[in-house]
Amino acid sequence: MAHAQQTSPLPGELEDVPGWFPPLDQFLFNWFLDRQKTQGMRGDLLELGVYLGKSAILLGRHLGDGERFTVCDLFGSEAPDGANRAEAAKSYASLTRQAFERNYLSFHDTLPRVIEAPSSVISAEVAPGTCRFVHIDASHLYEHVYGDIGAAREILGPDGIVVLDDFRSEHTPGVSVAAWEAVLSRGLRPVCLSTQKMYGTWGDPEPLQEELMALLDGRADCGLSVQSAAGHRLVRARAQRMRPPSFPRSRHYEEPTPPPAPAPPRRPSRTRRLAADLLPPIFTRAMRRRFPAVASQK
């Protein structure tokens, strides 16, 4: 499997990179990051768990001058405990650092800072208060997600955004428990929920929610609903045949080869045309059944 990934065709477009990054979440990543730039917010970017780089490639497009992008993943190296080893062996056995770097460099000139280690090391690697956007998509085990959320709170600056992947998937109950526990007892405030991800902040979510609701309410390709639970306003977005936002093609993109033009219909010979004109009808009908091209010329 790893060998197959390393020798697979180089991606020409973002959609060619394998991974679970729906169009709605691509749109929301762009919106949050563009808004930060518009608001003059500066800070580093961090992704915990990169798989083959699809979301990291998009994040890298939003890196400003003097900012740093850090990614952290096991990339097949030894997991810190038995449960994490079993999870990695089941879901990510074919993941390699080489495959990630190969995909990322198809779209960017330089790699982000790559930490090949469990996400538990990140607090020692990234200084407190230095990031403006953190995407958590590493282990699905409760204990690890709990630690990743705690690290994100330390690492994010004021009004920074944390994104929790798989917060409500049926196969990731540990993420769900850790995510909602953070909302109920650790100060995390949801900004919005997509089908796959929770977007939250330890700052004030209301200005973000008001702008986002106004934007989504005018889109035909995105449904919007608002609920209230435990004192939190929950803004839920859901895609409705949404197309991915535009993204620059990679250095390996090739225009698709147009299909060959269909061959012109074969013209019957002069002899066959004369036979069709001169023979009795019974013979003409038999000839037409055998040579349909003759009939088409009549």
C-alpha positions in Angstrom: 0.0 0.0 0.0 2.7 2.5 0.9 4.6 1.7 -2.3 1.4 2.2 -4.3 1.0 5.7 -2.8 4.6 6.7 -3.4 4.4 5.7 -7.1 0.9 6.9 -7.8 0.5 9.8 -10.2 1.5 13.2 -8.9 -1.6 15.4 -8.1 -2.5 18.0 -10.7 -5.3 19.5 -8.6 -6.2 19.5 -4.9 -9.0 17.1 -5.5 -6.4 14.6 -6.8 -5.0 14.3 -3.3 -6.6 11.5 -1.3 -8.3 12.5 1.9 -11.5 13.5 3.7 -11.9 17.3 3.1 -15.4 18.1 1.8 -16.1 21.3 -0.2 -18.0 22.9 2.7 -14.9 22.6 5.0 -12.6 23.8 2.3 -14.9 26.9 2.0 -15.0 27.4 5.8 -11.2 27.1 6.1 -10.8 29.7 3.5 -13.4 32.0 5.1 -11.9 31.8 8.6 -8.3 32.3 7.4 -9.2 35.1 4.9 -11.2 36.9 7.7 -8.2 36.7 10.0 -6.1 38.4 7.3 -8.7 41.0 6.7 -8.9 41.7 10.5 -5.1 42.1 10.6 -4.6 39.0 12.8 -1.2 37.5 12.6 0.0 34.2 13.9 1.3 30.7 13.0 -0.7 27.7 11.7 -0.7 24.2 13.1 -2.2 20.9 11.9 -2.1 17.8 14.1 -2.6 14.7 11.8 -2.0 15.4 8.1 -2.8 12.1 6.4 -1.7 12.7 2.8 -1.8 16.5 3.0 -5.0 17.7 1.4 -6.0 20.1 4.2 -2.4 21.1 4.8 -2.0 22.1 1.2 -4.9 24.5 1.5 -3.6 25.8 4.9 -0.2 26.5 3.3 -1.8 29.0 0.9 -2.8 31.2 3.8 0.6 31.5 5.4 1.7 35.2 5.7 5.2 36.7 5.6 7.0 35.8 8.8 4.4 33.2 9.8 5.2 29.6 10.4 3.2 26.4 9.5 3.8 23.3 11.6 2.4 19.9 11.0 2.7 16.9 13.3 2.0 13.3 12.5 3.4 9.8 13.4 3.9 9.0 9.7 4.1 5.3 10.5 6.6 5.7 13.4 6.1 4.1 16.8 2.9 5.2 18.5 3.0 6.1 22.2 0.7 3.4 23.5 -1.0 0.1 22.6 -4.4 1.6 21.7 -2.8 4.2 19.5 -0.7 1.6 17.8 -3.7 -0.5 17.0 -5.6 2.6 15.7 -2.6 3.5 13.4 -2.2 0.0 12.1 -5.9 -0.2 11.2 -6.5 3.2 9.7 -3.1 4.6 8.6 -0.9 1.7 7.8 0.0 3.0 4.4 0.7 6.6 5.5 4.3 7.7 4.9 6.0 11.0 5.3 7.4 10.7 1.8 3.9 10.6 0.3 2.8 13.7 2.3 5.9 15.7 1.3 5.5 14.6 -2.3 1.9 15.9 -2.4 2.6 19.1 -0.5 5.6 20.1 -2.7 3.4 19.6 -5.8 1.6 22.8 -4.8 4.2 24.7 -2.7 7.9 25.5 -3.1 8.9 24.6 0.5 7.6 22.2 3.1 6.1 23.3 6.4 7.9 22.4 9.6 7.3 18.7 10.0 7.3 17.0 13.4 7.3 13.2 13.1 6.0 12.3 16.5 2.8 11.8 18.5 0.7 15.0 18.9 1.4 14.9 22.7 4.8 16.6 22.0 3.3 19.7 20.4 3.2 21.8 23.6 7.0 21.5 23.8 7.5 22.3 20.1 5.2 25.3 19.6 5.3 28.3 21.9 2.1 29.3 23.8 0.0 32.0 22.2 1.7 31.9 18.8 -1.0 30.3 16.6 -4.1 31.8 15.1 -5.5 28.6 13.5 -5.2 24.9 14.7 -6.6 21.9 12.9 -6.9 18.8 15.1 -7.2 15.6 13.0 -4.8 13.1 14.7 -5.9 10.3 17.0 -9.6 9.5 17.5 -9.0 8.2 21.0 -10.5 10.2 23.8 -7.3 10.6 25.9 -5.3 11.9 22.9 -8.0 14.3 21.7 -8.4 15.6 25.2 -4.7 16.4 25.3 -4.7 17.9 21.8 -7.5 20.3 22.7 -5.6 21.3 25.9 -2.5 22.0 23.8 -4.5 24.0 21.3 -5.9 26.2 24.0 -2.3 27.0 25.2 -0.9 27.5 21.7 -3.7 29.7 20.2 -3.5 33.4 20.6 -6.6 35.5 21.5 -9.6 34.9 19.2 -7.7 32.0 17.5 -9.7 29.2 15.8 -9.5 25.5 16.6 -11.1 23.0 14.3 -11.9 19.5 15.6 -12.3 16.8 12.9 -14.7 13.8 13.2 -16.5 15.3 16.2 -19.7 13.4 15.5 -18.8 10.5 13.3 -20.2 7.2 14.5 -16.8 5.5 14.5 -15.1 8.2 16.6 -17.1 8.5 19.9 -13.9 9.5 21.7 -13.6 12.7 19.7 -17.3 13.5 20.4 -16.9 13.1 24.1 -13.7 15.2 24.2 -15.2 17.9 21.9 -18.4 18.4 23.9 -16.6 18.1 27.2 -14.4 21.0 26.1 -17.5 23.0 25.3 -19.3 22.2 28.6 -16.3 22.4 31.0 -13.2 23.7 29.4 -14.3 27.1 28.0 -14.4 26.2 24.2 -17.2 28.1 22.4 -18.5 26.7 19.1 -18.6 29.0 16.2 -20.2 26.6 13.7 -20.6 23.0 13.0 -20.2 21.3 9.6 -21.1 17.7 8.8 -17.5 16.7 9.7 -15.9 19.4 11.8 -16.5 21.7 14.8 -15.1 25.2 14.6 -14.5 26.9 17.9 -12.7 29.6 19.8 -11.8 30.5 23.4 -12.6 34.1 22.4 -16.0 35.7 21.5 -17.8 33.7 18.8 -20.7 36.1 18.2 -19.0 38.4 15.7 -17.9 35.4 13.7 -21.3 33.8 13.8 -23.1 36.9 12.7 -20.9 37.4 9.7 -20.9 33.7 8.8 -24.7 33.4 9.1 -25.2 36.4 6.8 -22.8 34.9 4.3 -24.3 31.4 4.3 -27.9 32.6 4.3 -27.5 33.9 0.8 -26.0 30.8 -0.7 -28.1 28.3 -2.5 -25.6 25.5 -2.1 -25.5 25.6 1.7 -28.2 25.0 4.2 -28.2 26.9 7.6 -29.8 26.2 10.9 -29.4 27.6 14.4 -30.0 25.9 17.7 -29.3 26.6 21.3 -27.9 24.1 23.9 -26.5 24.6 27.3 -26.2 28.3 26.8 -24.4 28.0 23.5 -25.6 29.2 20.1 -24.9 26.3 17.6 -24.7 27.4 14.0 -25.0 24.4 11.7 -24.0 24.4 8.1 -24.7 21.7 5.6 -23.6 21.5 2.0 -26.3 21.1 -0.8 -24.4 20.0 -3.9 -21.6 22.4 -3.1 -18.6 22.5 -5.4 -15.1 22.9 -4.0 -13.8 26.4 -4.0 -11.2 27.3 -6.7 -7.7 26.4 -5.8 -4.4 26.8 -7.8 -3.4 23.8 -9.8 -0.2 22.0 -9.0 3.1 22.3 -10.9 2.3 18.8 -12.4 -1.1 19.7 -13.9 -1.6 18.6 -17.5 -4.6 19.6 -19.6 -6.7 16.6 -20.3 -6.3 15.1 -23.8 -9.5 15.7 -25.8 -11.2 12.5 -27.0 -10.6 11.6 -30.6 -13.1 12.7 -33.2 -15.6 10.0 -34.2 -14.8 8.4 -37.6 -17.0 9.6 -40.5 -19.7 7.0 -41.6 -18.5 4.6 -44.2 -19.9 5.4 -47.6 -21.2 2.4 -49.6 -19.4 1.6 -52.8 -20.9 2.7 -56.2 -21.7 -0.9 -57.0 -23.8 -1.3 -53.9 -25.6 1.9 -54.6 -26.4 0.8 -58.2 -27.6 -2.6 -56.9 -29.9 -0.8 -54.4 -31.4 1.2 -57.2 -31.8 -1.5 -59.8 -32.6 -4.8 -58.0 -36.1 -5.9 -57.3 -37.5 -4.8 -53.9 -37.1 -8.2 -52.2 -33.4 -8.2 -53.0 -33.1 -4.6 -52.0 -34.6 -5.3 -48.6 -32.3 -8.2 -48.0 -29.3 -6.1 -49.0 -30.4 -3.3 -46.7 -30.5 -5.7 -43.8 -27.1 -7.0 -44.6 -25.6 -3.6 -45.5 -27.4 -0.9 -43.4 -25.0 1.8 -44.7 -26.7 1.4 -48.1 -30.1 2.2 -46.7 -28.8 5.3 -45.0 -27.7 6.7 -48.3 -31.1 6.3 -49.9 
